[in-house]
Structure formats: structure tokens, C-alpha cells
Amino acid sequence: MTAGKIDNQRMEKIVSLCKRRGFIFQSSEIYGGLNGVWDYGPLGVELKRNLKDYWWRVMVHDRDDVVGLDGAILTHPAALKASGHVEGFSDPMVDCRSCKAHLRADQLGEKKQCPICGGKDLTEARQFNLMFETHVGATADEGSIAYLRPETAQSIFVQFKNVLETARKKLPFGIAQIGKAFRNEINPRNFTFRSREFEQMELEYFCRPNEGMQLLEYWKEERLNFYENIGIPRAKLNVLNVPDADRAFYSKGTYDIEYEFPFGLQELEGVAYRTDYDLSQHQKASGKSLEYFDDETKEKFIPHVVEPSAGVDRTVLALICEAYTEDEAPDDKGKMETRTVLRFHPRMAPVKCAIFPLLKNKEPLVAKAKEIVDLLRPHMSIFYDESGAIGRRYRRQDEIGTPFGVTVDFETLGEKDAALRDTVTLRERDSMKQERVAIKDLRDMLLSRIV
């Protein structure tokens, strides 16, 4: 795939919408903001939860060969020393002497100049460890050092034996985890794409040594299918077969699944065959056996692992970027105007259905609309809106990506046609088509379209 052109204007509109409509806010904004840290607002947290819940459903609940784990964020330094993070988890950093900016040396480009001020008076590159260090206990000394985990994977490897014995799984099987990770990025950028605090969705799929390459291909396809099923078409994805020189030394194969963001083609997820490196390192460092006993061959060996590792925040951003659309639609008076729409797949949409009484000062309409809210709320996220012209209300829901709108009108009350009593107008977001639906059929119809 050839990366498309950079579209800064589109990205600016997306960032503006995210704040205006309550998807994503700068953390501690009233104090000037905390760089590289973001808070998710009422709609953003629902979108994020829908993504994580669907990932968990697909990766854990729908399978017999995967179980879950929720590891601690605070990590023993010995675990991260064994994994190589204490010594080697770093980026090359330079300082701009003109504007005092801290920059990643590998992102300066051929001109070797500061992207902020354009200056070329830069320091020599030095390694900068990306982990956040903290102290556990009453004293802050070398013996109390711990780290905020830079990835969720290590807690899975450290707990491998406990999970194996308690879950009673046979190879191949996986351990899945969704959780926070922290990296002290030198230069957070591109909105939420590269942040200092973020969430990961990771699977460590353990296998026999001769199964690794085949499972690498299997999980690559599974993950591509996942993105299609949440509304990111395969045509917008690129699979990069990472060259030998760019892979981690312990990897026998790595694919980067990339998405065409407005700021360029960037990685969403890595699928890597990590061999037995991680378990071997922890077995050696801890002195505890992490071997697997194969009932079939009667052999003991350290399992190999294939790791699909996705970023929650990056995927949320990709969902918003992919959904953002501008088209033309008539206003309440029939005049064409620009309509902003988030065309989320219904299963990802923060709000599944909006309920509107046609007029807020007509008590029977309001009462019936609230009955429908009570009918649907146990089954899906609902937004009730009675303020303003109905066209304006439709536009507000289009802009936050609500796939369906239900209008309670005079036909619902049977005032114009008794045959239409207890029916409502169901509006579809993308096509704006409307149909009459019986209230008794409404719940099942909506559920069939949002799964």
C-alpha cells in the first residue's frame, strides 16, 4: 500500500469534534494540560469500552483456547531486568539548543534540524530510558525501586505457570489481557496516537516450537478480520512484513498492521513470533521452572509464543478517523447544508439509539417516548433528546455517530391514522431513510442491527 497524502485540515476537524462532542479531552486542561496524557469524555469512554468488550468477546469468550489475566501495573524491577527493559528500553534523544526542545534523534529526517524552530544546533544523541520509575514503601532508595509497566505482556509471562496450572490448558493456548501501560515518550504527538499513558489489548498465544510460523500467519488473518468487523476496511490497512534488520533479535517473524491516518500510515498492531525468549529469560532470572510437560511426547520444554498486541487508544483514534465524514443533507426547511457524520459500525457506536418526542410540550408524545426509553435502555445505550427542531436533533446524533433514531409522532398516538397507533419512525443515520416500525418489534429489530 502507498501511504496517502497528509491531511492536516481533516485531522484538525477530528480533534475539534472530539473535544466539542465529549470524546477526548486534554488531561488537566484547566491547568495548562499534561503533555501526552488524555482523558476520555462521556462518548469517548463508551466508544473505548465497546472496543475493549468486543476484543474480549472475540479473543476470549468466543474461544476455548484463551483465558484472561489482569496483571498489576506496578512491576518488580527484576522482571523488567530479565525482559531487557531496564537496560535496553530506550530511544535516542537530542536537545535543540535554540528552543530547548527534547527530540527523538531517529525522527529528525535527513536535514537534521529541529521540527519546532528549524534550528540545527542540536546536541549529540544519547539514550533515554522510556520507563517511569517509582518507589514502593516508606523509603525512596535503591531497594524500593519499581516501575510502571511499559507493556502488559511481562505480567503474562511471569504468571504463565500459575495460569497453566489453574486453567488446566493444553498447548496451544493463549492468555489475554487489556490494561494500562506507560512510556515516558520523548515527543508525544499526533493527538492520542503516541501518548505517555495508554492501554493495550494483548494476547500471548503459547505453542510448540514447530507451530510458531503457522500460528503467526493464522493470527495475522484473525486480526485483520477483527478490524474489518469493527468498521475499518481492509483497503485502509497495510500489512508490513518487518525486515530481519528491523525486528527484535528474538523474533522469527513480525507483521505490523498499519492504518492510513490523516497524518500518514502508522502502526495499529504488531503480530510477532517471539519464540521462547520471554519465558526462557524469566526462568533463567528467577530460577523457577517455566517448562511445559507434553502428555503426548512426554517431553518438557519451554513453549514458544505468538503475540498479537494492539493499542486501544490507537484503534479508537482509527475508528474516529475512519468514521468521520462530511456530506450534504437538507435542513428543516429543505435547504441543503453540510452534515458532519461519524459513520461508526453500530457495534462500536457510543450511543446505539436516540429517542425523540416530536414536540416536547405535547405530554402524550413525551410520555410515550419515555416508555420507549425504558423499553430499550436495559439492552443498549440510549440518548433521549426533546430540545429543538427535529432536524437539529438528528444532526446532533449524526455528529456523535448514533446509528438509529426513533421519533414518537402523532401517528404513534393514532391521531391521524388508527392503523399506525403504537408505531414510530425509525431513522437510519447513514442513508437518512425512515420507516414505520411497531413499538413491539423495535427492540428485536435494533438488537439484530447493532450486534
Helices and strands as residue ranges (DSSP letters): H 8-20, E 24-26, G 29-31, E 38-40, H 42-56, I 57-61, E 66-68, E 74-75, H 77-82, H 85-88, E 90-95, E 102-104, G 105-107, E 126-129, E 132-135, G 142-144, E 145-148, H 153-158, H 160-167, E 173-182, E 197-207, G 209-211, H 212-229, G 234-236, E 237-241, G 244-246, E 253-261, E 264-275, H 277-286, E 292-293, E 300-301, E 304-311, H 312-323, E 324-330, E 336-342, E 353-357, H 363-376, E 382-384, H 390-400, E 404-408, G 418-420, E 423-428, E 434-438, H 439-450
